[in-house]
Amino acid sequence: MKLLYISTLDHIVRVMLPHLDGAREAGYETHVACQFTRFKDDIAPHADSLHHIPIQRNPLDPRNLVALVELIKLIKTLQPDIVHCHNPSGGFIGRLAATIARTGAKRAYTAHGFHFHPLGGKLSNALYRFIEGFAGRFLSDAVLTINQWDFEEAKKLMPKEHVHFTHGVGVSTDEFDPATVTPEERQAIRDEFGVPEDGLLISCIGELIPRKNYEHFLAVVNYINGISGRKNICFVIVGDGTFKSHLLVMAQRWGCGKEVFFAGFRRDTRVILAATDIFVFPSLQEGLPCAVQEALCMEIPVVAQPIRGCVDMLLGLPYRSLDHNMRDPTLELVKRTHDERKSLGRAGRQRMIEHYSRPVCVAEWLAIYDKISPNLPSLSRYREGGAGGGRETGGREGNRREGKPAMIAVVTGASGCVGYALCEALLADGGFREVRGLVRRADAELPGGVVRFVNDFACCADADVVFHCAALVHQPTATKEAYQKANVGFTGELLDACNPERPPRFVFFSTVAVYGESTPRTGLAEDTPPAPATPYAASKLAAEKLIDRWADDVGAIAVHLRLATVYGARDRGNIAKLEAAIKAGRFFIPGDGKNKKTLCAVENAVAAALALSRAGSMAVAGKRFVIADAAPYALREIVAALGGKSLCLPMPLALLIARVLKGKEGVAQMRKLAADNVYKTSRAFGVRRL
């Protein structure tokens, strides 16, 4: 799988390096295209390739046409699965390029604060609303918003199913932790800025451009100096930009030039924040400002304009943090003691940990990638007899040592329809140094390159991932005890063989049969309570619960894939039997054939298993996912795809024939065939190509 990040400038990509790392861990190759300025060396270790594209901030700059052409060529060359774009110019040009390239890549866009906003001009707001609405509707598969205001506005401009609320890029609560800065480091910064021993340091951080509103910060400086009467307060502005010379002149003109220290661009902002007593953020337009997140993580009380993003993070904290003039809340904090300010600051850090930490935010983005991931082959591929899982994914496992694949995978039932295809996919993937097939018979057919284990559970002892496909499936003569032994007892033996000190990720192939034998035509949701109606379904549900208990006991990650009826190469199940009946001329459609069936191509089952085996633990641990093609099929569509004719018999006649030929069992089978079996899924794999 390949992920291409597109941005206007590299400083935005630099903020999102943890997302690139998270995507790598999830199995993506990561590629970055933007205009590189000063952060290329920072980004390089986190990406498989870097591409300098001259995207300009001004959307009307003619150089953006050159950038568009270069991006189209790049996308056609790379063939990414997902193109994730950022910033208004980079976001529009990137999505347009991905659309024109027509490679099938899914187009995601993160709005780091829409350029239309409550303080914007009428003309500019109208223009940006139109552009964002057009791009969100026609050039996007997913639009990620990072604050509540943008989320609500986006839903007015584009299809709601395209819009996703996230908590932004995320902040490293481990890196931005006051405990990581020594007292000596803190004092060194205060000495550099000339803060007296009993003094206060008030800081702000950001690019020196007009919308950051630093003139207001200078006004706060004048107010605090005039009202408080204190001469031991130092103010520092960290950042660089085109507005710096103007601000220097204004500071001198307003008589606060000596109190305000212009620190310029700095890489030690964490230490500067640790030395800060109060953080002031005067910006008038933001999405979800990183500087505020970092200050809150460092347990610094923050005063900001009540703008989008800041409201999301600051509203409800136990002090007055949001105010248009900002002077009075800042003065209130100045009057508090050091211990009182630290106590207030701890509430902000707790909010960051719970909602804005990087693991939380990376998991949100990866879950959206899973939703929009490129479609895979569907039912029309069945008759082509493809091997399914053997396709080259281009995927890459992030956990490699010195560039060599480090993972060991175990596949149970490796000679079956899903297991065989999965083994082929794992071998082709390149992220596994060994693929082991656990089978019952020594003569079981396995793909070349798979290490054979015959009834030998020792294969699990050092495994990184176990894909449990083996099962006793619908056998008319099998007893309840036989299903329990094969599907629950065997699973227990498998779990016992795993190393509890280093448990593998466990991917269990379950079934939609746990929901029951039939569904409403509108479908059942993934979270519908199970109601197994057969011994087979009951045994699969019992195995799910057994795996959950094991995962809780040893601290493992387990995920359950509830597969719809599978079809494809090596299939010996219901669809294969249906095709055999059609070829033998022994099949007719009961009723009108409009009843719906959710199916799953073996390729899609394999793709889901690979994706969920690598997804962030917060996104999958202990969860159930229905795995299916993108949409259900009418029974008559299935019959036509398998080469049959739509010979429909009225239901009473169909039941009579079934009773004559097979008795009660035949009637039950006929009713099951005529029923709806529709399941909704948050992971829709495949497209309809009938």
C-alpha positions as CSV (number, residue, x, y, z in Angstrom):
1,M,0.0,0.0,0.0
2,K,1.3,3.5,-0.8
3,L,0.4,6.8,0.8
4,L,1.3,10.1,-0.8
5,Y,1.3,13.3,1.3
6,I,0.9,16.5,-0.6
7,S,1.3,19.9,1.1
8,T,2.2,23.4,0.1
9,L,5.2,23.8,2.3
10,D,7.3,21.4,4.3
11,H,6.7,22.9,7.7
12,I,3.1,21.4,7.7
13,V,4.5,18.0,6.8
14,R,7.0,18.3,9.7
15,V,4.2,18.6,12.2
16,M,2.6,15.4,10.8
17,L,5.7,13.1,11.0
18,P,4.1,10.8,13.6
19,H,1.2,10.2,11.1
20,L,3.8,9.1,8.5
21,D,5.3,6.8,11.1
22,G,1.9,5.5,12.0
23,A,1.1,4.9,8.4
24,R,4.3,3.0,8.0
25,E,3.5,0.8,11.0
26,A,0.1,0.1,9.4
27,G,1.9,-1.2,6.2
28,Y,2.0,1.9,4.0
29,E,4.9,3.1,1.9
30,T,5.0,6.9,2.6
31,H,5.9,9.5,0.0
32,V,5.9,13.3,0.4
33,A,5.4,16.0,-2.2
34,C,5.7,19.7,-1.3
35,Q,7.8,22.7,-1.6
36,F,10.8,22.0,0.6
37,T,12.4,25.0,2.5
38,R,14.1,24.2,5.7
39,F,12.7,20.9,7.0
40,K,13.7,18.4,4.3
41,D,16.3,16.7,6.4
42,D,13.8,16.4,9.3
43,I,11.2,14.7,7.0
44,A,13.6,12.4,5.0
45,P,13.9,9.6,7.7
46,H,10.1,9.3,7.9
47,A,9.3,8.9,4.1
48,D,10.3,6.4,1.4
49,S,10.7,9.3,-1.1
50,L,10.6,13.1,-1.2
51,H,9.5,15.1,-4.2
52,H,10.0,18.9,-4.5
53,I,6.9,20.4,-6.1
54,P,6.6,24.2,-6.5
55,I,3.2,24.6,-4.9
56,Q,2.5,28.2,-4.0
57,R,0.3,29.6,-1.2
58,N,-1.3,32.0,-3.5
59,P,-3.8,29.9,-5.5
60,L,-3.6,32.3,-8.4
61,D,0.2,32.0,-8.8
62,P,0.9,30.7,-12.3
63,R,3.6,28.3,-10.9
64,N,0.7,26.2,-9.5
65,L,0.0,25.1,-13.1
66,V,3.5,23.7,-13.2
67,A,2.9,22.1,-9.8
68,L,-0.3,20.5,-11.1
69,V,1.4,18.9,-14.1
70,E,4.2,17.6,-12.0
71,L,1.8,16.1,-9.5
72,I,-0.2,14.4,-12.2
73,K,3.0,12.8,-13.5
74,L,4.1,11.8,-10.0
75,I,0.8,10.2,-9.1
76,K,0.8,8.2,-12.4
77,T,4.3,7.0,-11.6
78,L,3.9,6.2,-7.9
79,Q,0.4,4.7,-8.2
80,P,-0.5,5.5,-4.6
81,D,-3.5,3.9,-2.9
82,I,-4.3,7.1,-0.9
83,V,-3.4,10.7,-1.7
84,H,-3.7,12.8,1.4
85,C,-3.6,16.6,0.8
86,H,-3.1,19.5,3.2
87,N,-3.5,23.3,3.1
88,P,-5.9,25.2,0.7
89,S,-3.5,25.4,-2.3
90,G,-1.8,22.0,-1.8
91,G,-5.2,20.5,-0.9
92,F,-7.0,21.7,-4.0
93,I,-4.1,21.1,-6.5
94,G,-3.3,17.7,-5.0
95,R,-6.9,16.5,-5.1
96,L,-7.3,17.9,-8.6
97,A,-4.1,16.1,-9.8
98,A,-5.3,12.8,-8.2
99,T,-8.7,13.1,-10.0
100,I,-7.1,13.9,-13.4
101,A,-4.5,11.1,-13.0
102,R,-7.4,8.6,-12.7
103,T,-5.2,5.9,-11.1
104,G,-8.0,5.0,-8.6
105,A,-6.2,6.6,-5.6
106,K,-8.5,7.7,-2.8
107,R,-8.4,11.4,-2.1
108,A,-8.3,12.6,1.5
109,Y,-7.9,16.2,2.5
110,T,-7.3,17.6,6.0
111,A,-8.6,21.1,6.5
112,H,-6.2,22.7,8.9
113,G,-8.7,25.5,9.4
114,F,-10.8,26.5,6.5
115,H,-9.8,29.9,5.0
116,F,-13.4,31.1,5.4
117,H,-14.1,31.9,9.0
118,P,-16.1,34.2,11.2
119,L,-13.6,37.0,11.0
120,G,-13.0,36.7,7.2
121,G,-14.3,39.2,4.6
122,K,-17.5,38.5,2.7
123,L,-15.9,38.2,-0.7
124,S,-13.0,36.0,0.5
125,N,-15.3,33.8,2.6
126,A,-17.7,33.3,-0.4
127,L,-14.8,32.4,-2.7
128,Y,-13.3,29.9,-0.3
129,R,-16.6,28.4,0.6
130,F,-17.2,27.8,-3.1
131,I,-13.8,26.2,-3.6
132,E,-14.0,24.0,-0.5
133,G,-17.5,22.9,-1.3
134,F,-16.7,22.1,-4.9
135,A,-13.5,20.2,-4.0
136,G,-15.2,18.4,-1.1
137,R,-18.1,17.3,-3.3
138,F,-16.3,16.4,-6.6
139,L,-12.6,15.9,-5.8
140,S,-12.6,14.2,-2.4
141,D,-13.4,10.8,-0.8
142,A,-12.8,12.1,2.7
143,V,-12.5,15.6,4.2
144,L,-10.9,15.6,7.7
145,T,-11.8,18.5,9.9
146,I,-10.0,19.3,13.1
147,N,-12.4,21.5,15.0
148,Q,-16.1,21.6,15.7
149,W,-16.8,24.8,13.7
150,D,-15.2,23.5,10.5
151,F,-16.9,20.2,11.0
152,E,-20.4,21.8,11.1
153,E,-19.6,24.1,8.2
154,A,-18.2,21.3,6.0
155,K,-21.4,19.3,6.4
156,K,-23.3,22.2,4.9
157,L,-21.1,22.3,1.8
158,M,-20.5,18.7,0.8
159,P,-22.0,15.2,1.3
160,K,-22.0,14.4,5.0
161,E,-20.5,11.0,4.4
162,H,-17.3,12.7,3.1
163,V,-16.8,14.7,6.3
164,H,-15.0,13.4,9.3
165,F,-14.3,15.0,12.7
166,T,-10.8,14.4,14.1
167,H,-8.7,15.9,16.9
168,G,-6.1,17.1,14.5
169,V,-2.5,16.2,14.0
170,G,-2.0,15.4,17.7
171,V,0.7,16.5,20.1
172,S,3.4,14.4,21.7
173,T,2.5,14.4,25.3
174,D,5.7,12.4,26.0
175,E,8.0,15.0,24.4
176,F,6.1,18.0,25.7
177,D,6.1,17.0,29.3
178,P,7.5,19.4,32.0
179,A,9.2,16.4,33.6
180,T,11.5,16.2,30.6
181,V,13.1,19.6,31.2
182,T,15.7,19.9,34.0
183,P,15.7,22.9,36.4
184,E,19.1,23.9,34.9
185,E,17.7,24.0,31.3
186,R,14.7,26.0,32.5
187,Q,16.9,28.5,34.3
188,A,19.2,28.9,31.3
189,I,16.3,30.0,29.2
190,R,15.1,32.5,31.8
191,D,18.7,33.9,32.1
192,E,18.9,34.2,28.3
193,F,15.7,36.3,28.2
194,G,16.7,38.3,31.3
195,V,13.9,37.1,33.6
196,P,14.7,38.2,37.3
197,E,14.7,35.5,40.0
198,D,11.3,36.5,41.2
199,G,10.0,37.5,37.7
200,L,7.5,36.2,35.3
201,L,8.0,35.1,31.7
202,I,5.0,35.5,29.3
203,S,5.5,34.0,25.9
204,C,3.8,33.4,22.6
205,I,5.0,31.3,19.6
206,G,4.1,31.5,15.9
207,E,5.0,32.8,12.5
208,L,5.3,36.6,12.4
209,I,2.6,37.4,9.9
210,P,-0.5,39.7,10.1
211,R,-3.1,37.1,11.0
212,K,-1.2,36.1,14.1
213,N,-2.2,39.5,15.5
214,Y,1.0,40.2,17.4
215,E,0.1,43.9,17.6
216,H,-2.5,42.8,20.1
217,F,0.2,41.0,22.1
218,L,2.1,44.2,22.3
219,A,-1.1,46.0,23.5
220,V,-1.3,43.3,26.3
221,V,2.3,44.0,27.2
222,N,1.5,47.7,27.6
223,Y,-1.6,47.0,29.6
224,I,0.1,44.5,32.0
225,N,3.1,46.8,32.6
226,G,0.8,49.8,33.2
227,I,-1.8,48.1,35.5
228,S,0.3,45.6,37.4
229,G,3.0,48.0,38.4
230,R,5.5,45.1,38.3
231,K,8.9,45.6,36.7
232,N,9.9,42.0,36.7
233,I,7.7,40.7,33.8
234,C,9.5,39.7,30.6
235,F,7.7,39.0,27.3
236,V,9.1,36.9,24.5
237,I,7.9,36.3,20.9
238,V,9.2,33.1,19.4
239,G,9.1,32.9,15.6
240,D,10.2,34.6,12.4
241,G,8.4,36.0,9.5
242,T,7.7,39.0,7.2
243,F,6.0,41.0,9.9
244,K,9.0,41.1,12.2
245,S,10.4,44.5,11.2
246,H,6.9,46.1,11.6
247,L,6.5,44.6,15.0
248,L,10.0,45.9,16.1
249,V,9.0,49.4,15.1
250,M,5.6,49.1,16.8
251,A,7.3,47.9,20.1
252,Q,9.6,50.9,20.1
253,R,6.8,53.3,19.2
254,W,4.6,52.0,22.1
255,G,7.5,52.1,24.6
256,C,7.7,48.3,25.2
257,G,10.8,47.6,23.1
258,K,12.9,46.8,26.2
259,E,10.4,44.4,27.7
260,V,9.7,42.3,24.6
261,F,12.4,39.9,23.4
262,F,12.1,38.8,19.8
263,A,13.7,35.3,19.9
264,G,13.4,34.4,16.2
265,F,13.0,30.9,14.9
266,R,13.9,28.4,17.6
267,R,14.0,24.6,17.8
268,D,14.0,24.5,21.6
269,T,10.3,25.6,22.1
270,R,9.8,22.8,24.6
271,V,12.4,24.2,26.9
272,I,11.1,27.8,26.3
273,L,7.6,26.6,27.3
274,A,9.0,24.9,30.4
275,A,10.5,28.3,31.4
276,T,7.2,30.1,30.7
277,D,4.7,31.2,33.4
278,I,1.8,32.3,31.1
279,F,1.3,31.6,27.4
280,V,-0.6,34.2,25.3
281,F,-1.9,33.3,21.8
282,P,-3.4,36.4,20.0
283,S,-4.0,34.8,16.6
284,L,-7.2,35.6,14.8
285,Q,-7.4,32.6,12.4
286,E,-6.4,29.0,13.2
287,G,-7.5,25.5,12.7
288,L,-6.2,23.8,15.8
289,P,-3.0,25.6,16.8
290,C,0.0,23.4,17.7
291,A,1.5,26.0,19.9
292,V,-1.5,26.0,22.2
293,Q,-1.5,22.2,22.4
294,E,2.2,22.2,23.3
295,A,1.8,24.9,25.9
296,L,-1.1,23.0,27.5
297,C,1.0,19.8,27.5
298,M,3.7,21.7,29.4
299,E,1.2,22.6,32.1
300,I,1.2,26.4,31.2
301,P,-2.0,28.4,31.6
302,V,-3.1,29.7,28.2
303,V,-5.0,32.9,27.2
304,A,-6.2,33.1,23.6
305,Q,-8.7,34.7,21.3
306,P,-12.1,32.8,21.3
307,I,-11.6,31.5,17.8
308,R,-12.2,28.0,16.4
309,G,-9.7,25.5,17.6
310,C,-8.8,27.4,20.7
311,V,-12.4,27.2,21.8
312,D,-12.3,23.4,21.3
313,M,-9.2,23.0,23.5
314,L,-9.7,25.7,26.1
315,L,-13.4,26.0,26.8
316,G,-14.2,24.6,30.2
317,L,-10.8,24.8,31.8
318,P,-10.8,26.0,35.4
319,Y,-9.7,29.6,34.6
320,R,-10.6,32.4,32.3
321,S,-8.7,31.5,29.1
322,L,-10.8,32.9,26.2
323,D,-11.3,36.6,25.7
324,H,-11.2,39.1,22.8
325,N,-9.1,41.7,24.6
326,M,-7.0,39.1,26.4
327,R,-5.7,41.7,28.8
328,D,-7.9,41.0,31.9
329,P,-7.4,37.1,31.8
330,T,-3.7,37.6,31.5
331,L,-3.6,40.1,34.4
332,E,-5.7,37.6,36.5
333,L,-3.0,34.9,35.9
334,V,-0.2,37.4,36.7
335,K,-1.8,38.0,40.1
336,R,-1.9,34.3,41.0
337,T,0.9,32.5,42.7
338,H,3.3,30.1,40.9
339,D,1.7,27.1,42.5
340,E,-1.8,28.3,41.5
341,R,-0.7,28.7,37.9
342,K,0.8,25.2,37.9
343,S,-2.4,23.7,39.3
344,L,-4.4,25.4,36.6
345,G,-1.9,24.2,34.0
346,R,-2.3,20.5,34.9
347,A,-6.0,20.6,33.9
348,G,-4.9,21.5,30.4
349,R,-2.3,18.7,30.2
350,Q,-4.9,16.2,31.2
351,R,-7.2,17.3,28.4
352,M,-4.4,17.0,25.9
353,I,-3.6,13.4,27.0
354,E,-7.2,12.3,26.8
355,H,-8.2,13.9,23.5
356,Y,-5.3,15.3,21.6
357,S,-2.3,13.0,22.1
358,R,-0.7,11.6,19.0
359,P,-1.8,7.9,19.5
360,V,-5.4,9.1,19.6
361,C,-5.1,11.3,16.6
362,V,-3.0,8.8,14.5
363,A,-5.6,6.1,15.2
364,E,-8.4,8.5,14.0
365,W,-6.6,9.1,10.7
366,L,-5.8,5.5,10.1
367,A,-9.4,4.5,10.7
368,I,-10.4,6.9,8.0
369,Y,-7.8,5.5,5.6
370,D,-9.3,2.0,6.3
371,K,-12.8,3.4,5.4
372,I,-11.7,4.9,2.1
373,S,-9.0,2.4,1.1
374,P,-8.9,1.5,-2.6
375,N,-11.5,-0.9,-3.7
376,L,-10.5,-4.4,-4.5
377,P,-11.9,-7.0,-7.1
378,S,-15.4,-8.1,-6.6
379,L,-17.8,-10.9,-7.7
380,S,-17.1,-10.5,-11.4
381,R,-13.5,-11.8,-10.7
382,Y,-14.9,-15.1,-9.4
383,R,-15.3,-16.6,-12.8
384,E,-11.8,-15.5,-13.8
385,G,-10.3,-18.0,-11.3
386,G,-7.7,-15.6,-10.0
387,A,-5.7,-16.5,-6.9
388,G,-6.9,-13.4,-5.2
389,G,-4.5,-12.8,-2.4
390,G,-1.5,-13.2,-4.6
391,R,-1.7,-9.7,-5.9
392,E,1.3,-7.4,-5.3
393,T,0.3,-4.9,-2.7
394,G,3.5,-2.9,-2.6
395,G,2.9,-2.8,1.2
396,R,5.7,-2.4,3.7
397,E,5.8,-3.4,7.4
398,G,7.2,-0.6,9.5
399,N,8.8,-3.1,12.0
400,R,11.9,-4.0,10.0
401,R,15.5,-4.2,11.1
402,E,18.2,-2.9,8.8
403,G,15.7,-2.9,5.9
404,K,14.9,-6.6,6.2
405,P,11.5,-7.9,7.0
406,A,11.2,-9.0,10.7
407,M,7.7,-10.4,11.0
408,I,6.7,-14.1,11.3
409,A,3.2,-14.9,10.3
410,V,1.2,-18.1,11.0
411,V,-1.8,-19.0,8.9
412,T,-4.1,-21.8,10.1
413,G,-6.1,-23.5,7.5
414,A,-3.5,-22.5,5.0
415,S,-4.7,-24.9,2.3
416,G,-8.2,-23.5,2.3
417,C,-9.8,-20.8,0.1
418,V,-9.0,-17.8,2.4
419,G,-5.8,-19.3,4.0
420,Y,-4.2,-20.2,0.7
421,A,-4.9,-16.7,-0.8
422,L,-3.7,-15.1,2.4
423,C,-0.4,-17.1,2.3
424,E,0.2,-15.9,-1.2
425,A,-0.4,-12.3,-0.2
426,L,1.9,-12.5,2.8
427,L,4.7,-13.9,0.6
428,A,4.2,-11.2,-2.0
429,D,3.9,-8.4,0.6
430,G,7.6,-8.4,1.6
431,G,6.9,-7.5,5.2
432,F,7.3,-11.0,6.6
433,R,10.5,-13.0,6.8
434,E,8.6,-16.2,7.3
435,V,5.1,-17.4,6.5
436,R,4.1,-20.6,8.3
437,G,1.1,-22.7,7.3
438,L,-0.5,-24.9,10.0
439,V,-2.5,-27.7,8.4
440,R,-4.0,-31.0,9.4
441,R,-2.6,-33.2,6.5
442,A,1.0,-33.7,5.3
443,D,-0.2,-33.7,1.7
444,A,-2.2,-30.4,2.0
445,E,-1.4,-28.1,-1.0
446,L,0.4,-24.9,0.0
447,P,1.9,-22.0,-2.0
448,G,5.6,-22.3,-2.7
449,G,7.6,-20.6,0.1
450,V,5.2,-21.4,2.9
451,V,6.8,-23.4,5.8
452,R,4.6,-26.4,6.5
453,F,3.6,-27.3,10.1
454,V,1.4,-30.4,10.3
455,N,-0.7,-30.3,13.6
456,D,2.3,-28.7,15.2
457,F,1.4,-25.7,17.4
458,A,5.1,-24.9,18.0
459,C,4.8,-22.6,15.0
460,C,3.0,-20.1,17.2
461,A,5.8,-19.8,19.9
462,D,7.6,-16.9,18.2
463,A,5.0,-15.6,15.8
464,D,4.3,-11.9,15.4
465,V,0.9,-12.4,13.8
466,V,-1.5,-15.4,13.9
467,F,-4.2,-15.5,11.2
468,H,-6.7,-18.1,12.3
469,C,-8.6,-19.2,9.3
470,A,-9.1,-22.9,10.0
471,A,-12.6,-24.0,10.9
472,L,-15.2,-26.8,10.6
473,V,-17.7,-25.1,8.3
474,H,-21.3,-26.1,7.4
475,Q,-21.3,-29.9,7.5
476,P,-24.9,-31.4,7.5
477,T,-23.8,-34.5,9.5
478,A,-21.6,-32.7,12.0
479,T,-22.8,-32.6,15.6
480,K,-22.8,-29.6,18.0
481,E,-19.9,-31.3,19.9
482,A,-17.9,-31.7,16.6
483,Y,-18.3,-27.9,15.9
484,Q,-17.2,-27.1,19.5
485,K,-14.2,-29.3,19.3
486,A,-13.0,-28.1,15.9
487,N,-13.8,-24.4,16.3
488,V,-13.5,-23.7,20.0
489,G,-11.2,-26.5,21.3
490,F,-8.7,-26.1,18.4
491,T,-8.7,-22.3,19.0
492,G,-7.9,-22.9,22.7
493,E,-4.9,-25.1,21.8
494,L,-3.7,-22.4,19.4
495,L,-3.9,-19.7,22.1
496,D,-2.1,-22.0,24.6
497,A,0.8,-22.4,22.1
498,C,1.4,-18.6,21.9
499,N,4.1,-17.0,24.0
500,P,2.3,-15.1,26.8
501,E,5.3,-13.0,27.4
502,R,5.4,-11.8,23.8
503,P,1.9,-12.6,22.5
504,P,1.2,-12.2,18.8
505,R,-1.5,-10.1,17.2
506,F,-4.4,-12.5,16.7
507,V,-6.6,-12.1,13.6
508,F,-9.6,-14.4,13.8
509,F,-11.8,-15.2,10.8
510,S,-15.3,-15.5,12.1
511,T,-18.6,-15.3,10.3
512,V,-21.7,-13.1,9.8
513,A,-23.7,-16.2,10.7
514,V,-23.3,-15.2,14.4
515,Y,-26.0,-12.6,13.7
516,G,-28.6,-15.2,12.7
517,E,-29.8,-16.8,9.5
518,S,-31.7,-13.9,7.8
519,T,-31.7,-10.1,8.0
520,P,-33.9,-7.2,7.1
521,R,-33.3,-6.0,3.5
522,T,-31.9,-2.8,4.9
523,G,-29.2,-4.9,6.6
524,L,-27.8,-5.5,10.0
525,A,-25.1,-3.2,11.6
526,E,-21.8,-4.5,12.9
527,D,-22.8,-3.8,16.5
528,T,-26.1,-5.8,16.2
529,P,-26.2,-8.3,19.2
530,P,-25.3,-11.8,18.0
531,A,-28.1,-14.4,17.7
532,P,-26.5,-17.6,16.3
533,A,-29.0,-20.0,15.0
534,T,-26.8,-23.0,14.1
535,P,-24.2,-25.0,16.0
536,Y,-21.5,-23.7,13.5
537,A,-22.4,-20.0,14.3
538,A,-22.6,-20.7,18.0
539,S,-19.1,-22.3,18.0
540,K,-17.6,-19.3,16.1
541,L,-19.1,-16.9,18.6
542,A,-17.7,-19.0,21.5
543,A,-14.3,-18.9,19.9
544,E,-14.5,-15.1,19.6
545,K,-15.2,-14.8,23.4
546,L,-12.4,-17.3,24.2
547,I,-9.9,-15.2,22.2
548,D,-11.1,-12.0,24.0
549,R,-10.4,-13.6,27.4
550,W,-7.0,-14.7,26.3
551,A,-6.1,-11.2,24.9
552,D,-7.2,-9.6,28.2
553,D,-5.1,-12.1,30.2
554,V,-1.9,-11.7,28.3
555,G,-2.3,-8.1,27.0
556,A,-2.5,-9.1,23.3
557,I,-4.3,-7.4,20.4
558,A,-7.0,-9.5,18.9
559,V,-9.4,-8.5,16.1
560,H,-12.3,-10.5,14.7
561,L,-13.2,-10.5,11.0
562,R,-16.8,-11.6,10.5
563,L,-16.8,-12.6,6.9
564,A,-19.8,-12.7,4.6
565,T,-20.2,-15.7,2.3
566,V,-16.8,-16.0,0.6
567,Y,-16.2,-16.8,-3.0
568,G,-13.1,-17.1,-5.2
569,A,-10.4,-19.4,-6.2
570,R,-10.3,-22.7,-4.3
571,D,-13.8,-22.0,-2.8
572,R,-15.7,-25.2,-1.9
573,G,-18.5,-23.4,0.0
574,N,-21.9,-22.1,-0.8
575,I,-21.1,-20.1,-3.9
576,A,-19.1,-23.0,-5.4
577,K,-22.0,-25.3,-4.8
578,L,-24.4,-22.9,-6.3
579,E,-22.2,-22.6,-9.5
580,A,-22.0,-26.4,-9.7
581,A,-25.8,-26.7,-9.5
582,I,-26.2,-24.1,-12.2
583,K,-23.7,-25.9,-14.5
584,A,-25.6,-29.1,-13.9
585,G,-28.9,-27.5,-14.9
586,R,-30.4,-28.2,-11.5
587,F,-31.0,-24.7,-10.3
588,F,-33.9,-22.3,-10.4
589,I,-34.5,-19.0,-8.5
590,P,-37.2,-19.2,-5.8
591,G,-39.4,-16.2,-6.0
592,D,-38.4,-13.1,-8.0
593,G,-34.7,-13.2,-7.2
594,K,-34.6,-9.6,-5.9
595,N,-33.7,-10.7,-2.4
596,K,-30.2,-9.4,-1.4
597,K,-27.1,-11.2,-0.4
598,T,-23.9,-9.8,1.1
599,L,-20.9,-11.6,-0.3
600,C,-17.1,-11.3,0.2
601,A,-14.5,-11.9,-2.5
602,V,-11.5,-13.9,-1.2
603,E,-9.3,-11.0,-2.4
604,N,-11.3,-8.6,-0.1
605,A,-11.0,-11.0,2.9
606,V,-7.3,-11.1,2.4
607,A,-7.0,-7.3,2.0
608,A,-9.0,-6.8,5.2
609,A,-6.9,-9.2,7.2
610,L,-3.6,-7.5,6.1
611,A,-5.0,-4.0,6.8
612,L,-6.4,-4.9,10.2
613,S,-3.3,-6.9,11.2
614,R,-1.4,-3.7,10.9
615,A,-3.9,-1.0,12.0
616,G,-3.2,0.9,15.2
617,S,-4.1,-1.1,18.3
618,M,-6.6,1.5,19.5
619,A,-8.5,1.2,16.2
620,V,-8.9,-2.6,16.3
621,A,-8.2,-4.2,19.6
622,G,-11.1,-6.5,20.7
623,K,-13.3,-5.2,17.9
624,R,-15.5,-7.0,15.3
625,F,-15.6,-6.0,11.7
626,V,-18.0,-7.3,9.0
627,I,-15.9,-7.9,5.9
628,A,-17.7,-7.9,2.6
629,D,-17.9,-6.5,-0.9
630,A,-18.9,-2.9,-1.2
631,A,-22.6,-3.6,-1.8
632,P,-25.0,-6.5,-1.6
633,Y,-26.1,-8.4,-4.7
634,A,-29.6,-9.4,-5.8
635,L,-29.8,-13.2,-6.0
636,R,-30.5,-13.0,-9.8
637,E,-27.3,-10.9,-10.2
638,I,-25.3,-13.6,-8.5
639,V,-26.8,-16.3,-10.7
640,A,-26.1,-14.3,-13.8
641,A,-22.5,-13.7,-12.8
642,L,-22.1,-17.4,-12.4
643,G,-23.4,-18.1,-15.9
644,G,-26.9,-19.1,-15.0
645,K,-30.3,-18.1,-16.4
646,S,-32.8,-16.2,-14.4
647,L,-35.4,-19.0,-14.2
648,C,-37.7,-17.8,-11.5
649,L,-40.4,-20.0,-9.9
650,P,-43.2,-18.7,-7.7
651,M,-42.3,-19.4,-4.1
652,P,-45.1,-21.9,-3.4
653,L,-44.0,-24.0,-6.4
654,A,-40.3,-23.7,-5.5
655,L,-41.1,-25.0,-2.0
656,L,-43.2,-27.9,-3.3
657,I,-40.4,-29.0,-5.6
658,A,-37.9,-28.8,-2.8
659,R,-40.1,-30.9,-0.5
660,V,-40.5,-33.5,-3.1
661,L,-36.8,-33.8,-3.8
662,K,-35.2,-33.3,-0.4
663,G,-38.0,-33.2,2.2
664,K,-37.8,-30.8,5.1
665,E,-34.1,-30.1,4.6
666,G,-34.8,-29.0,1.0
667,V,-37.6,-26.7,2.2
668,A,-35.2,-25.1,4.8
669,Q,-32.5,-24.6,2.1
670,M,-35.0,-23.1,-0.3
671,R,-36.2,-20.6,2.3
672,K,-32.6,-19.7,3.2
673,L,-31.8,-19.1,-0.5
674,A,-34.9,-16.8,-0.8
675,A,-34.1,-14.8,2.3
676,D,-32.2,-11.5,2.6
677,N,-28.7,-11.7,4.1
678,V,-27.5,-8.1,4.2
679,Y,-24.8,-6.8,6.5
680,K,-23.6,-3.3,6.9
681,T,-19.9,-2.7,7.3
682,S,-17.6,0.1,8.3
683,R,-14.9,-1.6,6.2
684,A,-16.3,-1.9,2.7
685,F,-13.9,-3.7,0.5
686,G,-14.5,-4.3,-3.2
687,V,-16.7,-2.8,-5.9
688,R,-19.7,-4.2,-7.7
689,R,-18.8,-5.0,-11.3
690,L,-21.7,-7.2,-12.3
